[in-house]
Amino acid sequence: MSKKNYDNHNRWRNKTVVFRVSAEEDLHLEALVKLTGLTKQDYIIRRLLCRNVVV
């Protein structure tokens, strides 16, 4: 059995969501994530759940 992975808030994340993007979309996403100072995972989750992302 593999070791459980916890996030920065000590929550166990046991589901994986994967999607593909183009090279241009990846550059755009990376730039947006860098501006916020969040992790890519936290940024994507906040955007998908329509939560505010403060820069």
C-alpha positions as CSV (number, residue, x, y, z in Angstrom):
1,M,0.0,0.0,0.0
2,S,1.4,3.4,-0.9
3,K,1.9,6.3,1.5
4,K,-0.9,8.8,1.9
5,N,-0.2,12.2,0.5
6,Y,-1.4,15.2,2.4
7,D,-1.7,18.8,1.0
8,N,-0.5,22.0,2.7
9,H,-3.6,22.0,4.9
10,N,-3.1,18.4,6.1
11,R,-6.0,17.2,4.0
12,W,-5.7,13.8,2.3
13,R,-6.2,14.1,-1.4
14,N,-7.1,10.7,-2.9
15,K,-8.5,11.7,-6.3
16,T,-6.5,12.6,-9.4
17,V,-7.8,14.7,-12.2
18,V,-5.9,15.0,-15.4
19,F,-6.4,17.0,-18.5
20,R,-4.3,18.0,-21.6
21,V,-3.4,21.5,-22.7
22,S,-1.6,23.0,-25.7
23,A,1.9,24.5,-25.4
24,E,0.4,28.0,-25.6
25,E,-2.2,27.2,-22.9
26,D,0.5,25.8,-20.7
27,L,2.5,29.0,-20.9
28,H,-0.5,31.1,-20.2
29,L,-1.5,28.9,-17.2
30,E,2.0,29.0,-15.8
31,A,2.1,32.8,-16.0
32,L,-1.2,33.1,-14.2
33,V,-0.1,30.7,-11.5
34,K,3.1,32.5,-11.0
35,L,1.3,35.8,-10.6
36,T,-0.8,34.5,-7.7
37,G,1.9,32.8,-5.8
38,L,-0.3,29.7,-5.3
39,T,0.6,26.2,-6.3
40,K,-0.7,25.1,-9.6
41,Q,-3.1,22.7,-7.9
42,D,-4.5,25.4,-5.6
43,Y,-4.9,27.8,-8.4
44,I,-6.8,25.4,-10.7
45,I,-9.0,24.2,-7.8
46,R,-10.0,27.7,-6.9
47,R,-10.7,28.6,-10.5
48,L,-12.7,25.5,-11.1
49,L,-14.8,26.0,-8.0
50,C,-15.4,29.7,-8.9
51,R,-13.5,31.0,-5.8
52,N,-11.7,34.3,-5.8
53,V,-8.0,34.3,-6.7
54,V,-6.3,37.3,-5.2
55,V,-3.1,38.6,-6.7
